[in-house]
């Protein structure tokens, strides 16, 4: 038994060394990879080249820009919290339960990823609007009207952003497996205790990564917001909506605000996204 331990340790060390070295990639992959990166990065470079940098402080510090930025950050933050509170349990059920029709349920949850955002906004309008399925009851019974309010912005952002969190967290749950939960259960831990003390810490990088992506998506939401919440300054006019309006009257302002959204989104993804989500150690 003792003789096999050094051999086992040596094998693990060699496997670890091989992992550090990595496996070489075919050279032909570089050409489409560079083309793909260029397709993503070049439009941003084009924005930067067209920007009027002399007017940049004036454009970004205007009252309308600061109001839209504040509203975007606040609503995106609340939307992300709602995604975590509701999307987290949903991802756990999709990953671990054996409900009949689970495939159909997953398809419906992921629908906002492929649905045109303006269609989502119209769907929300005809569901929680004053004459909608739920909105009519809210208006008649409680006097609550959601469309064209800040609450409508939050609801639209949550609708389009939640699938990002669900996909990320469900993938993390499936990758983690259930070995550690099974061990905790055999030791007498309840299902709730296992979920809080074992499952959540295990998939925390995936949860944070999904929340970051959801926040970034909520920050950039436009179609569902304008269809469901409108564009009222200080109430529903987020940064993307302000960009759309400014492009008709002041293209330099639209470019400056677009660059602001790019910078904020990059900061969120680079600074807040866990290194573990990128396969780094």
Secondary structure as a PSIPRED ss2 file (coil, helix, strand):
# PSIPRED VFORMAT (PSIPRED V4.0)

   1 X C   1.000  0.000  0.000
   2 X H   0.000  1.000  0.000
   3 X H   0.000  1.000  0.000
   4 X H   0.000  1.000  0.000
   5 X H   0.000  1.000  0.000
   6 X H   0.000  1.000  0.000
   7 X H   0.000  1.000  0.000
   8 X H   0.000  1.000  0.000
   9 X H   0.000  1.000  0.000
  10 X H   0.000  1.000  0.000
  11 X H   0.000  1.000  0.000
  12 X H   0.000  1.000  0.000
  13 X H   0.000  1.000  0.000
  14 X H   0.000  1.000  0.000
  15 X H   0.000  1.000  0.000
  16 X H   0.000  1.000  0.000
  17 X H   0.000  1.000  0.000
  18 X H   0.000  1.000  0.000
  19 X H   0.000  1.000  0.000
  20 X H   0.000  1.000  0.000
  21 X H   0.000  1.000  0.000
  22 X C   1.000  0.000  0.000
  23 X C   1.000  0.000  0.000
  24 X C   1.000  0.000  0.000
  25 X C   1.000  0.000  0.000
  26 X C   1.000  0.000  0.000
  27 X C   1.000  0.000  0.000
  28 X C   1.000  0.000  0.000
  29 X H   0.000  1.000  0.000
  30 X H   0.000  1.000  0.000
  31 X H   0.000  1.000  0.000
  32 X H   0.000  1.000  0.000
  33 X H   0.000  1.000  0.000
  34 X H   0.000  1.000  0.000
  35 X H   0.000  1.000  0.000
  36 X H   0.000  1.000  0.000
  37 X H   0.000  1.000  0.000
  38 X H   0.000  1.000  0.000
  39 X H   0.000  1.000  0.000
  40 X H   0.000  1.000  0.000
  41 X H   0.000  1.000  0.000
  42 X H   0.000  1.000  0.000
  43 X H   0.000  1.000  0.000
  44 X H   0.000  1.000  0.000
  45 X H   0.000  1.000  0.000
  46 X H   0.000  1.000  0.000
  47 X H   0.000  1.000  0.000
  48 X H   0.000  1.000  0.000
  49 X H   0.000  1.000  0.000
  50 X H   0.000  1.000  0.000
  51 X C   1.000  0.000  0.000
  52 X C   1.000  0.000  0.000
  53 X C   1.000  0.000  0.000
  54 X C   1.000  0.000  0.000
  55 X C   1.000  0.000  0.000
  56 X H   0.000  1.000  0.000
  57 X H   0.000  1.000  0.000
  58 X H   0.000  1.000  0.000
  59 X H   0.000  1.000  0.000
  60 X H   0.000  1.000  0.000
  61 X C   1.000  0.000  0.000
  62 X C   1.000  0.000  0.000
  63 X H   0.000  1.000  0.000
  64 X H   0.000  1.000  0.000
  65 X H   0.000  1.000  0.000
  66 X H   0.000  1.000  0.000
  67 X H   0.000  1.000  0.000
  68 X H   0.000  1.000  0.000
  69 X H   0.000  1.000  0.000
  70 X H   0.000  1.000  0.000
  71 X H   0.000  1.000  0.000
  72 X H   0.000  1.000  0.000
  73 X H   0.000  1.000  0.000
  74 X H   0.000  1.000  0.000
  75 X H   0.000  1.000  0.000
  76 X H   0.000  1.000  0.000
  77 X H   0.000  1.000  0.000
  78 X H   0.000  1.000  0.000
  79 X H   0.000  1.000  0.000
  80 X H   0.000  1.000  0.000
  81 X H   0.000  1.000  0.000
  82 X H   0.000  1.000  0.000
  83 X H   0.000  1.000  0.000
  84 X H   0.000  1.000  0.000
  85 X H   0.000  1.000  0.000
  86 X H   0.000  1.000  0.000
  87 X H   0.000  1.000  0.000
  88 X H   0.000  1.000  0.000
  89 X H   0.000  1.000  0.000
  90 X H   0.000  1.000  0.000
  91 X H   0.000  1.000  0.000
  92 X H   0.000  1.000  0.000
  93 X H   0.000  1.000  0.000
  94 X H   0.000  1.000  0.000
  95 X H   0.000  1.000  0.000
  96 X H   0.000  1.000  0.000
  97 X C   1.000  0.000  0.000
  98 X C   1.000  0.000  0.000
  99 X C   1.000  0.000  0.000
 100 X C   1.000  0.000  0.000
 101 X C   1.000  0.000  0.000
 102 X H   0.000  1.000  0.000
 103 X H   0.000  1.000  0.000
 104 X H   0.000  1.000  0.000
 105 X H   0.000  1.000  0.000
 106 X H   0.000  1.000  0.000
 107 X H   0.000  1.000  0.000
 108 X H   0.000  1.000  0.000
 109 X H   0.000  1.000  0.000
 110 X C   1.000  0.000  0.000
 111 X H   0.000  1.000  0.000
 112 X H   0.000  1.000  0.000
 113 X H   0.000  1.000  0.000
 114 X H   0.000  1.000  0.000
 115 X C   1.000  0.000  0.000
 116 X C   1.000  0.000  0.000
 117 X H   0.000  1.000  0.000
 118 X H   0.000  1.000  0.000
 119 X H   0.000  1.000  0.000
 120 X H   0.000  1.000  0.000
 121 X H   0.000  1.000  0.000
 122 X H   0.000  1.000  0.000
 123 X H   0.000  1.000  0.000
 124 X H   0.000  1.000  0.000
 125 X H   0.000  1.000  0.000
 126 X H   0.000  1.000  0.000
 127 X H   0.000  1.000  0.000
 128 X H   0.000  1.000  0.000
 129 X C   1.000  0.000  0.000
 130 X C   1.000  0.000  0.000
 131 X C   1.000  0.000  0.000
 132 X C   1.000  0.000  0.000
 133 X C   1.000  0.000  0.000
 134 X C   1.000  0.000  0.000
 135 X H   0.000  1.000  0.000
 136 X H   0.000  1.000  0.000
 137 X H   0.000  1.000  0.000
 138 X H   0.000  1.000  0.000
 139 X H   0.000  1.000  0.000
 140 X H   0.000  1.000  0.000
 141 X H   0.000  1.000  0.000
 142 X H   0.000  1.000  0.000
 143 X C   1.000  0.000  0.000
 144 X C   1.000  0.000  0.000
 145 X C   1.000  0.000  0.000
 146 X C   1.000  0.000  0.000
 147 X C   1.000  0.000  0.000
 148 X C   1.000  0.000  0.000
 149 X C   1.000  0.000  0.000
 150 X H   0.000  1.000  0.000
 151 X H   0.000  1.000  0.000
 152 X H   0.000  1.000  0.000
 153 X H   0.000  1.000  0.000
 154 X H   0.000  1.000  0.000
 155 X H   0.000  1.000  0.000
 156 X H   0.000  1.000  0.000
 157 X H   0.000  1.000  0.000
 158 X H   0.000  1.000  0.000
 159 X H   0.000  1.000  0.000
 160 X H   0.000  1.000  0.000
 161 X H   0.000  1.000  0.000
 162 X H   0.000  1.000  0.000
 163 X H   0.000  1.000  0.000
 164 X H   0.000  1.000  0.000
 165 X H   0.000  1.000  0.000
 166 X H   0.000  1.000  0.000
 167 X H   0.000  1.000  0.000
 168 X H   0.000  1.000  0.000
 169 X H   0.000  1.000  0.000
 170 X H   0.000  1.000  0.000
 171 X H   0.000  1.000  0.000
 172 X H   0.000  1.000  0.000
 173 X H   0.000  1.000  0.000
 174 X H   0.000  1.000  0.000
 175 X H   0.000  1.000  0.000
 176 X H   0.000  1.000  0.000
 177 X C   1.000  0.000  0.000
 178 X C   1.000  0.000  0.000
 179 X H   0.000  1.000  0.000
 180 X H   0.000  1.000  0.000
 181 X H   0.000  1.000  0.000
 182 X H   0.000  1.000  0.000
 183 X H   0.000  1.000  0.000
 184 X H   0.000  1.000  0.000
 185 X H   0.000  1.000  0.000
 186 X H   0.000  1.000  0.000
 187 X C   1.000  0.000  0.000
 188 X C   1.000  0.000  0.000
 189 X C   1.000  0.000  0.000
 190 X C   1.000  0.000  0.000
 191 X H   0.000  1.000  0.000
 192 X H   0.000  1.000  0.000
 193 X H   0.000  1.000  0.000
 194 X H   0.000  1.000  0.000
 195 X H   0.000  1.000  0.000
 196 X H   0.000  1.000  0.000
 197 X H   0.000  1.000  0.000
 198 X H   0.000  1.000  0.000
 199 X H   0.000  1.000  0.000
 200 X H   0.000  1.000  0.000
 201 X H   0.000  1.000  0.000
 202 X H   0.000  1.000  0.000
 203 X C   1.000  0.000  0.000
 204 X H   0.000  1.000  0.000
 205 X H   0.000  1.000  0.000
 206 X H   0.000  1.000  0.000
 207 X H   0.000  1.000  0.000
 208 X H   0.000  1.000  0.000
 209 X H   0.000  1.000  0.000
 210 X H   0.000  1.000  0.000
 211 X H   0.000  1.000  0.000
 212 X H   0.000  1.000  0.000
 213 X H   0.000  1.000  0.000
 214 X H   0.000  1.000  0.000
 215 X H   0.000  1.000  0.000
 216 X H   0.000  1.000  0.000
 217 X H   0.000  1.000  0.000
 218 X H   0.000  1.000  0.000
 219 X H   0.000  1.000  0.000
 220 X C   1.000  0.000  0.000
 221 X C   1.000  0.000  0.000
 222 X C   1.000  0.000  0.000
 223 X H   0.000  1.000  0.000
 224 X H   0.000  1.000  0.000
 225 X H   0.000  1.000  0.000
 226 X H   0.000  1.000  0.000
 227 X H   0.000  1.000  0.000
 228 X H   0.000  1.000  0.000
 229 X C   1.000  0.000  0.000
 230 X C   1.000  0.000  0.000
 231 X C   1.000  0.000  0.000
 232 X C   1.000  0.000  0.000
 233 X C   1.000  0.000  0.000
 234 X C   1.000  0.000  0.000
 235 X C   1.000  0.000  0.000
 236 X C   1.000  0.000  0.000
 237 X C   1.000  0.000  0.000
 238 X C   1.000  0.000  0.000
 239 X H   0.000  1.000  0.000
 240 X H   0.000  1.000  0.000
 241 X H   0.000  1.000  0.000
 242 X H   0.000  1.000  0.000
 243 X H   0.000  1.000  0.000
 244 X H   0.000  1.000  0.000
 245 X H   0.000  1.000  0.000
 246 X H   0.000  1.000  0.000
 247 X H   0.000  1.000  0.000
 248 X H   0.000  1.000  0.000
 249 X H   0.000  1.000  0.000
 250 X C   1.000  0.000  0.000
 251 X H   0.000  1.000  0.000
 252 X H   0.000  1.000  0.000
 253 X H   0.000  1.000  0.000
 254 X H   0.000  1.000  0.000
 255 X H   0.000  1.000  0.000
 256 X H   0.000  1.000  0.000
 257 X H   0.000  1.000  0.000
 258 X H   0.000  1.000  0.000
 259 X H   0.000  1.000  0.000
 260 X H   0.000  1.000  0.000
 261 X H   0.000  1.000  0.000
 262 X H   0.000  1.000  0.000
 263 X H   0.000  1.000  0.000
 264 X H   0.000  1.000  0.000
 265 X H   0.000  1.000  0.000
 266 X H   0.000  1.000  0.000
 267 X H   0.000  1.000  0.000
 268 X H   0.000  1.000  0.000
 269 X H   0.000  1.000  0.000
 270 X H   0.000  1.000  0.000
 271 X H   0.000  1.000  0.000
 272 X H   0.000  1.000  0.000
 273 X C   1.000  0.000  0.000
 274 X C   1.000  0.000  0.000
 275 X H   0.000  1.000  0.000
 276 X H   0.000  1.000  0.000
 277 X H   0.000  1.000  0.000
 278 X H   0.000  1.000  0.000
 279 X C   1.000  0.000  0.000
 280 X C   1.000  0.000  0.000
 281 X C   1.000  0.000  0.000
